[in-house]
Amino acid sequence: MIQYLPILILFIIAAGFAITNIGLSAVLGRRKPTAEKLSPYECGIDPVGTARERFSVKFYLIAMIFVIFDIEVVFLYPWAVAFKELKLFGFIEMLIFVGILLVCYLYIWKRGGLEWD
């Protein structure tokens, strides 16, 4: 456990620094609320409409598809690092993996999952 002592000390210093800064800004910071500061937009433009507009479900679908494919592509990095050790077996496995990703991408594309209209 003595090996983790430097990490614990670093964590305590970082937490102490953050708490100290937050406390000092709360104690020493100016509090002069004005109408401009309390307005919803800092740019001075009056809001138009409601802030609770509904987004299209397509936005969320495309965001989830992006996250899924982005996470899947992360698996390519360890494979690329260990490519020489994996030899032909690793290459075939990665071809299967990329093939599955390609089939999924084509399915989503054909079903119209990437359309914004």
Buried (B, 14 or more C-beta within 10 A) or exposed (E): EEEEEEEEEEEEEEEEEEEEEEEEEEEEEEEEEEEEEEEEEEEEEEEEEEEEEEEEEBEEEBEEBEEEBEEBEEEEEEBEEEEEEBEEEBEEEBEEBBEEBEEBBEEBEEEEBBEEE
